[in-house]
Amino acid sequence: MNIFSRLESEVRGYIHSFPTVFKTAKNAVLVDEKNKHYIDFLAGAGTLNYGHNNPVLKQAAIDYLMQDGIVHGLDMATSAKKAFIETFEQYILKPRALDYKLQFTGPTGTNAVEAAIKLARNVTKRHNIIAFTNGFHGVSLGALSLTGNQKFREAAGVELGNVHHAAYAGYFGDDVDTIAMLDKLLTDRSSGVDLPAAIIVECVQGEGGLNTASMQWLKKLSTLCKQHKILLIVDDIQAGCGRSGSFFSFEKAEIYPDIVTLSKSLSGFGLPMSLVLFKPSLDIWKSGQHNGTFRGNNLAFVTATTAIQKFWADQKFQTELAQKSELVSSRLRHIVQKFPEAELTHRGRGLMQGVAFRNPDLADEVTTQAFNLGLVIETSGSRGEVVKLLPPLTIENETLEKGIDLLTQAIEQVVQDDTHAKTLSTQSKSMNKLQGAVS
Ligand SMILES: *Cc1c(COP(=O)(O)O)cnc(C)c1O
């Protein structure tokens, strides 16, 4: 028994999918203690958009430490924080004509979500929040109440209340207008749904299976929120920072959410950092009313500032990102056609795409097989039916292609084994029949 299973809690998750001890990593390649190399299509669940140990970000962090820069400063003003806010305003907010105030929360995504819904409830003096089916927003109690997945919810130990779950885009198939349904629930004073403080949405559902809302659906949602005077919160913790193709996942919908949460890839280096953005008129917080010892991880400010300067100051990165997304799309469409027996469907956008299997067991086997071949990739979705490609956005085209080759190989093996198993079972069934007839 190894030290992990002996001493570390059974709550461990990813270690079971990737049973090795990782030691070093660079951009999209992980290396384990036995010096086996793996292509990383998980990228810290979307935390490493700029790859592992990006040399420019690493150098900025090292320089800052060597100069005795402030590492921990509560929410005091520091030079590192100033540089981040200035850079964020210059390269992210201004070019997109977004007017937001910034609230740095505790370091993880769930902290940002808690702050966002607390603010929305305080501003509107309403208790209810509407979240969507298959949404994932974190596992602390407030965020958990917004999360759809039963596995996470049943661990709460208390009742999860004050949230109504509405049907996400496409939940009942493409023909059902889920915005019209929601509008009816909000308009009908006898629907039983209390007017919510906010509606929280992921434009692409990361953990929920790469379900994607169209720009039109998002526009309609935004209009609906305005009509009913409900705050719109976009949880961009996973789909943001470039993952879905643009810095914010809602950009192409041309909407202006009231509140936005960011975390995962915000620091750019895998350092914990979270941020809530909200319209200035919503800033009703009293000083120190919502706090946290680790608000403002200054080392993360340094890498976040450098990441924005390096990747978001001009169009180059986004152009390459669009090309890589198209490459993944076309290769996944090809995979869908190549294995008709697996009944695959193509999901997602940007560099958060994947394939959904009709049979979730096969998706699971594909990730196991992929790992054996040297590819780290996970499933998502309510039944774990979606194999999800989440490579660093900085992955070299060659490595990206190689990773998809390995994935194709893994699917091929699993599909062949499955067909073989099915043939065997039909053969043995007819054998049994034959034997029955003989005896
Ligand atoms: C990961 C995630 C969270 C929670 O972030 P943590 O850092 O794990 O607390 C919230 N919302 C979305 C959309 C996420 O993907």
The ligand as an SDF file (V2000), in Angstrom:
LIG
                    3D

 15 15  0  0  0  0  0  0  0  0999 V2000
  -14.0990   24.5930  -10.9700 C   0  0  0  0  0  0  0  0  0  0  0  0
  -15.2990   25.4330  -10.9920 C   0  0  0  0  0  0  0  0  0  0  0  0
  -15.7990   26.0630   -9.8490 C   0  0  0  0  0  0  0  0  0  0  0  0
  -15.1990   25.8520   -8.4850 C   0  0  0  0  0  0  0  0  0  0  0  0
  -13.8800   26.2510   -8.4000 O   0  0  0  0  0  0  0  0  0  0  0  0
  -12.9630   25.6550   -7.2230 P   0  0  0  0  0  0  0  0  0  0  0  0
  -11.6580   26.3510   -7.3780 O   0  0  0  0  0  0  0  0  0  0  0  0
  -12.8710   24.1830   -7.4610 O   0  0  0  0  0  0  0  0  0  0  0  0
  -13.6290   25.9660   -5.9440 O   0  0  0  0  0  0  0  0  0  0  0  0
  -16.9130   26.8740   -9.9800 C   0  0  0  0  0  0  0  0  0  0  0  0
  -17.5010   27.0570  -11.1680 N   0  0  0  0  0  0  0  0  0  0  0  0
  -17.0570   26.4840  -12.2900 C   0  0  0  0  0  0  0  0  0  0  0  0
  -17.7440   26.7420  -13.5880 C   0  0  0  0  0  0  0  0  0  0  0  0
  -15.9590   25.6230  -12.2400 C   0  0  0  0  0  0  0  0  0  0  0  0
  -15.5350   24.9930  -13.3440 O   0  0  0  0  0  0  0  0  0  0  0  0
  1  2  1  0
  2  3  1  0
  2 14  2  0
  3  4  1  0
  3 10  2  0
  4  5  1  0
  5  6  1  0
  6  7  2  0
  6  8  1  0
  6  9  1  0
 10 11  1  0
 11 12  2  0
 12 13  1  0
 12 14  1  0
 14 15  1  0
M  END
$$$$
